[in-house]
Amino acid sequence: MLVRELACIYTSWILYDDGIPVTAEKIATLVKAANLIVESYWPSLFAKLCKKRNIEDLIVNVGCGGGAAAPVGGDGATPAAAEKKKEAAKEESDEDMGFNFV
């Protein structure tokens, strides 16, 4: 992610957290106060995004992608999927495939 994008993201969050309406002018003011340089269209793009979307939802769902979030600390499999995987492994054992050379 580029510095200019991060600058606009963080300033949008700051404004939202302080209860200040997120506008292109306010984003640009905060970016300028942080001594960063962004193209003039970045603040307006983020201001439009913040009008269309709930910022709190964006913050909570960071990194979730398009689908449901995977359980934390696992391989992303649900308990039902893990059970199916175990059953499939039992069905495909060496004995079932004819590789039992005893």
N, C-alpha and C positions, 0 to 999 in steps of 0.2 A: 504494500500500500504506500502511496506517495505521501510526502510530508504535507503537501497542500490539502490532500483529502483528510488526513488525520487532523489537521488544524481546524478544518470546518466541522468535522465530527465532534471534536472535543468542545469547540465553542458552542455548538448546538446543544450539547449536553449541559454545559455550564449555564446557558441561558434557561434551558428547561428546568434545571435543578433550582435555580433562583426564582422561578416563577415568572420570568420575563418572556414576553412573546418572541418567538424565534423569527427574525426577519433578516433579509440579506444585509441591510445596513448594520444591524447589531452584530452579526457574524463578522462582517468586514472590519468593524471597529475593534472587536476583540482580537482578531487576527493581527491587525496593525499594532495593537498594544503589545502583542507578544513578539513584535519585531520579525514577523514572518511575511513573506510575499507570496500571494496567491493570485491567479488570474481572476479577473473581475467576474467571470461567470460562475466560479465555484460557490461563493456565498449564496447567489440566487438559486442555484440548483439545490443546495441543501435546505434553503428556506422553503422551496416548493415541496421538497420531500417531507419536511416536517409538518407542512400544512395538510398533506394527504395522508400521512401515516401517524399513528400514535407512537410518540418517541419512547414511551415506557415499554411498549411491546418490542420495539427495535432493540432496546438495551437488554431486555430479558432474554430475547431469542437470538442473541449474537452467536453465530457459529452453528446454528441448528440446521441450516440448509433448507431444502424444500420440504422435507418430510418430518416425521416425528423425531424427537431427540432420542438418542440411544442412551441406555443406562450408563451411569458413570462407573468407571472402574472395571468394566467387563469388555468382552469382545464385541459388544453391540447386539448380542443375541438376546431375545426375550426368553423367559423360561420355557414357553411352549416350543419355540424354535430349537432350543437346546435339547429338549426331550425328543423331538423328531430326529435331530442329528444323532442322538444316542441310539435310537431305534434303527436308523438307517445303517449305522456302524455295525450293530449286531447282525442285521440281515446280510451284510456284505462281508462277513468274516471269512477267513481262509477256508474253513470247512465247507461253507456254503458254496464257495466258488470252485471246489474240487481240487484244492491245493493241499489237502491233508495227505502227506506222504509217510504216514506212520506204519 
